[in-house]
Amino acid sequence: MGLKKPHFVTWLLACVVAAPVFAQQPTIRLARNPDPAPDFKLDTLEGKPLNLAEYRNKVILLNFWATWCGPCRAEIPDLVELQNKYKDQLQIIGLVVDDEDQQAIKKFVDEFGINYPVAIATDELRTEYGGIPALPTSFLLDAQGRVVQKHEGLHDPVLYEVEIRALLGLPIGNVKVDTFEDAGQIFLKHADRATQLPGVDLSKLTPEQRTVALHKFNAEPCTCGCQYTLAQCRVLDRNCGVSKATTGKIIDDLLAPAHTSADPPSGAKPAPRATPPASAPPAAAPPSPTKKPSTPTAPLA
């Protein structure tokens, strides 16, 4: 599964350049105005101190994983190869979650030939990086220690390599680099910047109604137990039925016509009844309809 080809980058760039001109241009996306990565102080499995500051001026890939995670195991050979290839410019750091058996982890590291530092992530560190709801989860940091991208799940190693090369200023062929504003994709705290949310249809709202809806999404908590706002929950878990239903109800309420009632609002004084002028004659009662004699019904033959 590893990147075993000796001239992998040459092959990669040749594939990109040789793509048909009518095909969609391959694109990578990196955050603009990225946030500094939360630093930490941990000990590696060998007992050596580990923090981000010592790798400043290198591109860093923080990889949250677990020994029991199938996709995590599948991507490790590729990460080992990337670390070998860019060892002077790249530092991969493995952060183990939901696994505290150090001896079992050390055995796993030896079996897979992991050539980068590995430490056990604390609960506090996981919270700093958004809770890590999926494994593997990787954060890509530029040489200034800022988080420019986040990937959840198993991805093609070509994607990681192209992103790393872009950050290092190395050729990436015909690949286009787009930038995006972090609206919760990397750090959930920025979900309040989002103008669209997964599974939420705002297309029928006026601009004013959209503003109100987005404010409510960011102000009201989701009641699914996640302890996030509705907006954060939609970004974090698009399968959450609670946040989807609640955001839908907020939109429906905004689209519903204003309710009008003949009754005066509570506490309001009723309007005074109009009194006809004293000189006006009393209103005539409508004539009573003339009662017609009932027509007898013929018996059925």
Buried (B, 14 or more C-beta within 10 A) or exposed (E): EBBEEEEBBEEBBEEBEEBEEEEEEBEBBBBEEBBEBBEBEBEBBEEEEBEBEEBEEBBBBBBBBBBEBEBBBEBBBBBBBBBBBBEEBBBBBBBBBBBEEEEEBBEBBEEBEBEBBBBBBBEEBBEBBBBBEBBBBBBBBBBEBBBBBBBBEBBEBBBBBBBBBBBBEEEBBEBEEEEEEBBBBBBBEBBBEBEEBBEBEBEEBEEEBBEBBBEBBBEBBBEBEBEBBBBBBBBBBEEBEBBBEBBEEBBEEBEEEEEEEEEEEEEEEEEEEEEEEEEEEEEEEEEEEEEEEEEEEEEEE
